[in-house]
Amino acid sequence: MSEQKKNNVNEQSREDYVNDRMKQHNRFYKNIYNILYTANDITIGFWFLLGSILFYFESLKIYGITLFVIASIQFLIKPAIRLVHEVKARKHYGEEYDQQQA
């Protein structure tokens, strides 16, 4: 590790260090996650559209309901992925800070 980076770590609190690293992390990963979130949103829209069309036909209503449930589950998955990613990244950078302080 460079001497300048090591000095910066020693001058920062753990929280400030983690926040700075998360800003850098977010810039790098933002594009990847935006693509995944957009693909997920398109898929959700497709499930709801197809479910709505199937709902017009009595014999296919059960499939339409199933697609509505699948799309609703996908709505729950998106923020869960974001939350898990945020928690894991913060934990990683906190541990990185602790190792550099040792």
N, C-alpha and C positions, 0 to 999 in steps of 0.2 A: 504494500500500500504506500502511496506517495506520502511524503512528510507533511505536505500542505493539507491533504485530506485527513491525516491523522490528527493534526492540530485542530482542524475544524470540528472533528468528532469530540475532542476534549473540551472545546469551548461551548458546545451545545448541550442542552438538556436532552434526555432520552426522547421526550415527547417531540421536541423541535426536530431532532434528527429523524425520527420516524415520519413526521409530517413532510419534511423536505424530500426524503426518499420516496414517499408515496406520490408526491407531485411529479417526480421524474418517472416513476413507475407508471403512473396514469397516462402521461404523455406517450410513453412507449406502447402500452397495451391498449390504449383507447381505440385505435383503429381496428385492431383485431376483434375486440369485444363489440364494437359498433356493427361490424359485419355480421357477427353471430346474432346480436340482438335484432338486427334488421331481418335476417333470414328467419328467425323465430317469429317475428311479427307477421311476416308474409305468410308463414305456415299457419299461424293462428287465424289470420283473415281467410285463408283458403278453407280451413276446417269449418269456420262459421258459415261461409258462403255455401259450401257444399252441403252442410247440414241443413241450411235454410231451404235449399232446392229440394233435398230429399224429403223435407217436411211437407211439401205439397202433395206427396203421394202417400196414401194411407198405408200401403204395404211396405213402404221404406222409412216410415217415421222412426222406428226403433234405431235405424242406422243414423238418422239425423240427430237424434238425442245423444247417441254414442259419440258422434263427432263434436257436439256441443260440450260434452263432458271432457273429451280429450283436449279441446281448445282451452277450456277453463283450467285444466291442470297445467297446461303450458303457461297460462298467465301467472300461476303460482311459482312455477319453476324459475322464471326469469329473475325476479328479485332475490330469490333464494341463491341463485348462482352468483349474483352480484355481491350479496352479503357474505357468502362463504369466501369469495375471492378477496374481498376487502379485509376480512378478519385474518385470513391466512397470510396475506402480504404484510399487514401490520405486525403480526407475530414474528414473521421472518426478519423484518427490519429491526424490530426491538431486540431480537436475539443477536443480530449482527452488531448492533450498537453495544450490547453487553460484552460481546467477545472482543470488540475493539477497545473497550475500557479496561479489560483485564490485563 
